[in-house]
């Protein structure tokens, strides 16, 4: 299941499940982005939600899951989470530098100061706070046992979302409304990576699994080898795709999904993964051509504050 919330040190609040608290459906695009109350499920099978936002994902399991894919790089600290506007906020300025401007006219800038990256998205995307985390919980562990609360498959930071509230559902009638966006994109650190190809391959399957197929892995098709790629700004790295076909997941928001990741190094020499995930086989599916145009705008942004 997808979830979005600001990072924090405490994941259990007075014995309550911070990730799943009873909530009412919220209108798409509204406020309250810092609340777990706006759980978004991008699509995971098994009590999963389709394309939501608000969480962290850690796939578990097989050898082809490439270790932890850098999932332990998410550093928790209490932060705010109000949505960013089309213009770059002051926090998006590198130390002593100017605010980042879009490289595509009319698009919006998405900056992740933690990892020193930036890219642009079309004007119909919602740019979230650079302090926000987005990811997927492991639905197999979402149970009444407090020890399992908050278990994740993977997470990205400083995200942007396409059509927030694209699908709203409470399939198991437990009062937890899953808000699923059509697509989402963001970046994350990959400290465990040994190459840009590893950084790309370690995340791409996790994204499709967490959002669209869990607990099934057989319906996922992914690149076995990452391909070289260079953005328009000259950032060199590797890309990898993954897609699901005929996922067995059920529910109102169930769809197949796709993901692309771009592994590269930031200005400090640290490995970073740019990640985009979205629904497939639907009327408003995000075209691959648009995805590649967004990817082409990826660039470095000042000195990263994380390492």
ChimeraX attribute file (.defattr): number of C-alpha atoms within 10 A of each C-alpha:
attribute: neighborCount
match mode: 1-to-1
recipient: residues
	/A:1	36
	/A:2	37
	/A:3	33
	/A:4	31
	/A:5	27
	/A:6	25
	/A:7	23
	/A:8	13
	/A:9	9
	/A:10	11
	/A:11	15
	/A:12	14
	/A:13	9
	/A:14	8
	/A:15	8
	/A:16	12
	/A:17	18
	/A:18	17
	/A:19	25
	/A:20	19
	/A:21	15
	/A:22	12
	/A:23	15
	/A:24	13
	/A:25	17
	/A:26	17
	/A:27	12
	/A:28	16
	/A:29	15
	/A:30	11
	/A:31	13
	/A:32	14
	/A:33	22
	/A:34	21
	/A:35	16
	/A:36	21
	/A:37	25
	/A:38	32
	/A:39	32
	/A:40	34
	/A:41	36
	/A:42	39
	/A:43	37
	/A:44	36
	/A:45	27
	/A:46	20
	/A:47	21
	/A:48	33
	/A:49	42
	/A:50	40
	/A:51	40
	/A:52	37
	/A:53	38
	/A:54	32
	/A:55	31
	/A:56	29
	/A:57	28
	/A:58	24
	/A:59	27
	/A:60	15
	/A:61	10
	/A:62	9
	/A:63	7
	/A:64	10
	/A:65	17
	/A:66	20
	/A:67	15
	/A:68	19
	/A:69	27
	/A:70	23
	/A:71	24
	/A:72	14
	/A:73	16
	/A:74	20
	/A:75	11
	/A:76	13
	/A:77	12
	/A:78	11
	/A:79	15
	/A:80	16
	/A:81	22
	/A:82	17
	/A:83	21
	/A:84	18
	/A:85	14
	/A:86	18
	/A:87	16
	/A:88	19
	/A:89	15
	/A:90	10
	/A:91	14
	/A:92	23
	/A:93	16
	/A:94	18
	/A:95	10
	/A:96	7
	/A:97	10
	/A:98	12
	/A:99	17
	/A:100	21
	/A:101	17
	/A:102	19
	/A:103	18
	/A:104	15
	/A:105	10
	/A:106	12
	/A:107	19
	/A:108	26
	/A:109	27
	/A:110	32
	/A:111	34
	/A:112	26
	/A:113	24
	/A:114	22
	/A:115	29
	/A:116	25
	/A:117	26
	/A:118	24
	/A:119	27
	/A:120	26
	/A:121	27
	/A:122	16
	/A:123	14
	/A:124	11
	/A:125	19
	/A:126	22
	/A:127	28
	/A:128	24
	/A:129	28
	/A:130	26
	/A:131	23
	/A:132	27
	/A:133	28
	/A:134	31
	/A:135	31
	/A:136	39
	/A:137	30
	/A:138	30
	/A:139	24
	/A:140	14
	/A:141	15
	/A:142	21
	/A:143	10
	/A:144	9
	/A:145	9
	/A:146	14
	/A:147	12
	/A:148	15
	/A:149	21
	/A:150	23
	/A:151	20
	/A:152	25
	/A:153	27
	/A:154	30
	/A:155	33
	/A:156	29
	/A:157	31
	/A:158	27
	/A:159	29
	/A:160	28
	/A:161	27
	/A:162	23
	/A:163	17
	/A:164	24
	/A:165	25
	/A:166	20
	/A:167	22
	/A:168	25
	/A:169	21
	/A:170	18
	/A:171	17
	/A:172	10
	/A:173	8
	/A:174	11
	/A:175	15
	/A:176	20
	/A:177	25
	/A:178	33
	/A:179	32
	/A:180	35
	/A:181	28
	/A:182	25
	/A:183	27
	/A:184	28
	/A:185	28
	/A:186	29
	/A:187	29
	/A:188	29
	/A:189	30
	/A:190	30
	/A:191	16
	/A:192	19
	/A:193	23
	/A:194	10
	/A:195	15
	/A:196	23
	/A:197	22
	/A:198	23
	/A:199	33
	/A:200	32
	/A:201	30
	/A:202	25
	/A:203	35
	/A:204	29
	/A:205	28
	/A:206	28
	/A:207	34
	/A:208	33
	/A:209	33
	/A:210	36
	/A:211	39
	/A:212	41
	/A:213	32
	/A:214	27
	/A:215	20
	/A:216	16
	/A:217	18
	/A:218	14
	/A:219	18
	/A:220	21
	/A:221	15
	/A:222	19
	/A:223	16
	/A:224	11
	/A:225	14
	/A:226	21
	/A:227	15
	/A:228	14
	/A:229	18
	/A:230	16
	/A:231	17
	/A:232	14
	/A:233	12
	/A:234	13
	/A:235	16
	/A:236	16
	/A:237	23
	/A:238	22
	/A:239	27
	/A:240	27
	/A:241	24
	/A:242	23
	/A:243	24
	/A:244	23
	/A:245	16
	/A:246	12
	/A:247	22
	/A:248	18
	/A:249	22
	/A:250	19
	/A:251	18
	/A:252	12
	/A:253	28
	/A:254	25
	/A:255	28
	/A:256	27
	/A:257	32
	/A:258	28
	/A:259	28
	/A:260	29
	/A:261	30
	/A:262	31
	/A:263	32
	/A:264	29
	/A:265	22
	/A:266	22
	/A:267	14
	/A:268	14
	/A:269	10
	/A:270	18
	/A:271	26
	/A:272	26
	/A:273	35
	/A:274	26
	/A:275	26
	/A:276	26
	/A:277	28
	/A:278	30
	/A:279	30
	/A:280	21
	/A:281	12
	/A:282	11
	/A:283	7
	/A:284	11
	/A:285	13
	/A:286	18
	/A:287	10
	/A:288	11
	/A:289	9
	/A:290	12
	/A:291	16
	/A:292	12
	/A:293	16
	/A:294	19
	/A:295	25
	/A:296	19
	/A:297	21
	/A:298	24
	/A:299	22
	/A:300	22
	/A:301	23
	/A:302	24
	/A:303	16
	/A:304	19
	/A:305	12
	/A:306	14
	/A:307	14
